[in-house]
């Protein structure tokens, strides 16, 4: 990794690290707890910081499917396709 040479570059690096941390935490806790731990006053700020990958979304859908909690009347393929659009 290159050396940070200015305050502006340091702030960008810090901001990216914060987004990475919040994205990783999001996999392990409910959004309300994440919102508080992130120190945000507005849930929309927290939502902008979370960047799930396609794999994360697929894993979440697999967990829902296995738990039989998903909405009746829709097949799994169309539900997953809708979420990935």
C-alpha positions as CSV (number, residue, x, y, z in Angstrom):
1,X,0.0,0.0,0.0
2,X,1.3,3.5,-0.8
3,X,2.1,6.1,1.7
4,X,-0.6,8.7,2.6
5,X,0.9,12.1,1.8
6,X,-1.9,14.5,2.7
7,X,-4.7,15.1,5.2
8,X,-7.2,14.7,2.4
9,X,-5.8,11.3,1.4
10,X,-5.8,10.2,5.1
11,X,-9.5,11.1,5.4
12,X,-10.4,9.1,2.2
13,X,-8.5,6.1,3.6
14,X,-10.2,6.5,7.0
15,X,-13.6,6.8,5.4
16,X,-13.1,3.7,3.3
17,X,-12.0,1.8,6.4
18,X,-15.1,2.9,8.2
19,X,-17.3,1.7,5.3
20,X,-15.5,-1.7,5.3
21,X,-15.9,-2.1,9.1
22,X,-19.6,-1.2,9.0
23,X,-20.2,-3.6,6.0
24,X,-18.5,-6.4,7.9
25,X,-20.4,-5.7,11.1
26,X,-23.7,-5.7,9.2
27,X,-23.4,-9.4,8.6
28,X,-23.5,-10.1,12.3
29,X,-26.1,-7.8,13.9
30,X,-29.4,-6.2,13.3
31,X,-29.5,-2.8,11.6
32,X,-30.6,-0.9,14.7
33,X,-27.6,-2.1,16.7
34,X,-25.3,-1.4,13.8
35,X,-26.8,2.1,13.5
36,X,-26.0,2.8,17.2
37,X,-22.5,1.3,17.1
38,X,-21.7,3.3,13.9
39,X,-22.5,6.5,15.8
40,X,-25.1,7.7,13.2
41,X,-28.1,9.8,14.2
42,X,-29.9,8.9,10.9
43,X,-30.4,5.3,9.7
44,X,-30.0,6.5,6.1
45,X,-26.4,7.3,6.8
46,X,-25.8,3.7,8.0
47,X,-27.6,2.4,5.0
48,X,-25.2,4.3,2.7
49,X,-22.2,2.8,4.5
50,X,-23.2,-0.9,4.0
51,X,-22.0,-2.4,0.7
52,X,-23.0,-6.1,0.6
53,X,-21.5,-8.2,-2.2
54,X,-23.5,-10.5,-4.4
55,X,-22.2,-13.4,-2.4
56,X,-23.5,-11.8,0.8
57,X,-27.0,-11.3,-0.7
58,X,-27.1,-14.9,-2.0
59,X,-26.0,-16.2,1.5
60,X,-28.8,-14.2,3.1
61,X,-31.3,-15.5,0.7
62,X,-30.1,-19.1,1.3
63,X,-30.6,-18.5,5.1
64,X,-34.1,-17.3,4.5
65,X,-35.0,-20.2,2.2
66,X,-33.6,-22.7,4.7
67,X,-35.6,-21.1,7.5
68,X,-38.9,-21.2,5.5
69,X,-39.6,-17.6,6.5
70,X,-39.9,-16.2,2.9
71,X,-43.2,-15.0,1.5
72,X,-45.4,-17.7,0.0
73,X,-46.4,-17.6,-3.6
74,X,-43.1,-16.5,-5.1
75,X,-40.4,-18.9,-6.4
76,X,-36.9,-18.6,-5.1
77,X,-35.3,-17.8,-8.5
78,X,-37.5,-14.8,-9.1
79,X,-37.0,-13.5,-5.6
80,X,-33.2,-13.7,-5.8
81,X,-33.2,-12.2,-9.3
82,X,-35.2,-9.2,-8.0
83,X,-32.8,-8.6,-5.2
84,X,-29.8,-8.7,-7.4
85,X,-31.2,-6.2,-9.9
